[in-house]
């Protein structure tokens, strides 16, 4: 069973990344996706080693964004891959069957692709505009999520846990769950207000 709250790390520098992740862990985060676009691979590896130890101390899972080889090097719990990153199959061959491999999706076609690739979870979005990510994909909105989930159900498709992502607010949680979304991936909200993690968990626990 996956955590229903993924914290996607923020911070331009390694120190900002570490500080924000520490704050999230102290507030109860148990799933950290390390996403640092500003650092080179050597710097990211050094940061990942540090964050892996922090996650171990707090009993949290560490997922590395994009970099499969770094996920393997630090023995992370898994990796999250964008649509233009390494394939799910390549990551599975390198990391093995026991690691978590998640994939980004922006529309129904992407979701169907991720299902066919046998990824372990799907990050679907964005819900609304967010400044966290450059080259933002077209906004889904609540209607977009509803249509995708309804299509999967109508077709009788088995699908992995789907996490909503992209500008999500606390008041969005209940509606997203009612649509059939498993959990949420949050960056800005938790970075700015890590104390909200427990309230988010309470909202998310009523659906298994």
Beta strands, then each sheet from edge to edge (+ up, - down):
strand 1: 5-8
strand 2: 31-34
strand 3: 61-65
strand 4: 78-81
strand 5: 100-105
strand 6: 121-125
strand 7: 161-165
strand 8: 183-186
sheet 1: 1+ 2+ 3+ 4+ 5+ 6+ 7+ 8+ 1+
end
